[in-house]
Amino acid sequence: MIHPSHSRKDLIEVCEVFNIEIEDLYDLQKISLISFLEAELESIDYIEPEYEFYFVNNIDELKRYLSDPNQTKNITIATKEKVIKDSRRIISYCQSGFEIYPHFTSKEEVFASALVVAEHCDISTCRRAIKLLNEDRSMERTIDPIISNRVKKQIERKDNVKKKTKGQFRARTGSFTINFS
């Protein structure tokens, strides 16, 4: 029932988000976790709708989500390696002051490579490459990174944590009295 493209980490996250209680959840191997999760899903009649990451309204939609291939894992290893390699070439191009040689042969090649990279911006290296490339004023247009809703929410959460934990400077004006005892 659960498609093998869902990783152990993904399945643990599903259990956490939908409050599915499985004993020793974090100690189970993927195969054991799948069997426990499938048994638990059969006994559950209702789950809270979730619109932040999974966009699931009921238990049937969650089962359908888990039985389908994982949308975030739809890239082959060879494609992922090629995209990351191209991303690194774009990053090197940007860090060298937007010098085409030796990274690329033309601006068109840079742009074509960036269009492919932009389709896989769930990968952090790809996001960084596109962000740096968009700073190049000689490019014919900016490229919009394609990011899944799930990754957008994860980035948003990380940014919120950074903002909350980052030190802030506050300047107060007025007259103050300092006492040395």
ChimeraX attribute file (.defattr): number of C-alpha atoms within 10 A of each C-alpha:
attribute: neighborCount
match mode: 1-to-1
recipient: residues
	/A:1	11
	/A:2	18
	/A:3	14
	/A:4	15
	/A:5	16
	/A:6	20
	/A:7	14
	/A:8	18
	/A:9	11
	/A:10	13
	/A:11	18
	/A:12	19
	/A:13	13
	/A:14	17
	/A:15	16
	/A:16	13
	/A:17	14
	/A:18	15
	/A:19	11
	/A:20	17
	/A:21	12
	/A:22	15
	/A:23	10
	/A:24	8
	/A:25	17
	/A:26	11
	/A:27	9
	/A:28	15
	/A:29	10
	/A:30	16
	/A:31	11
	/A:32	13
	/A:33	20
	/A:34	21
	/A:35	13
	/A:36	16
	/A:37	21
	/A:38	15
	/A:39	11
	/A:40	14
	/A:41	17
	/A:42	10
	/A:43	9
	/A:44	10
	/A:45	9
	/A:46	12
	/A:47	17
	/A:48	12
	/A:49	15
	/A:50	14
	/A:51	9
	/A:52	12
	/A:53	15
	/A:54	15
	/A:55	14
	/A:56	18
	/A:57	14
	/A:58	14
	/A:59	18
	/A:60	14
	/A:61	14
	/A:62	20
	/A:63	16
	/A:64	14
	/A:65	18
	/A:66	20
	/A:67	15
	/A:68	15
	/A:69	15
	/A:70	16
	/A:71	11
	/A:72	14
	/A:73	11
	/A:74	10
	/A:75	11
	/A:76	9
	/A:77	10
	/A:78	9
	/A:79	11
	/A:80	15
	/A:81	12
	/A:82	13
	/A:83	23
	/A:84	19
	/A:85	15
	/A:86	21
	/A:87	26
	/A:88	17
	/A:89	19
	/A:90	27
	/A:91	21
	/A:92	18
	/A:93	21
	/A:94	21
	/A:95	12
	/A:96	12
	/A:97	9
	/A:98	20
	/A:99	14
	/A:100	17
	/A:101	10
	/A:102	9
	/A:103	19
	/A:104	15
	/A:105	10
	/A:106	11
	/A:107	15
	/A:108	12
	/A:109	13
	/A:110	19
	/A:111	18
	/A:112	10
	/A:113	17
	/A:114	24
	/A:115	16
	/A:116	15
	/A:117	27
	/A:118	22
	/A:119	16
	/A:120	22
	/A:121	21
	/A:122	18
	/A:123	18
	/A:124	12
	/A:125	19
	/A:126	27
	/A:127	21
	/A:128	17
	/A:129	25
	/A:130	23
	/A:131	18
	/A:132	17
	/A:133	24
	/A:134	17
	/A:135	12
	/A:136	14
	/A:137	10
	/A:138	10
	/A:139	15
	/A:140	10
	/A:141	10
	/A:142	14
	/A:143	16
	/A:144	15
	/A:145	21
	/A:146	16
	/A:147	16
	/A:148	14
	/A:149	14
	/A:150	15
	/A:151	16
	/A:152	15
	/A:153	14
	/A:154	13
	/A:155	12
	/A:156	12
	/A:157	12
	/A:158	12
	/A:159	12
	/A:160	12
	/A:161	11
	/A:162	11
	/A:163	11
	/A:164	10
	/A:165	9
	/A:166	9
	/A:167	8
	/A:168	8
	/A:169	6
	/A:170	6
	/A:171	5
	/A:172	7
	/A:173	6
	/A:174	4
	/A:175	5
	/A:176	7
	/A:177	5
	/A:178	5
	/A:179	5
	/A:180	4
	/A:181	3
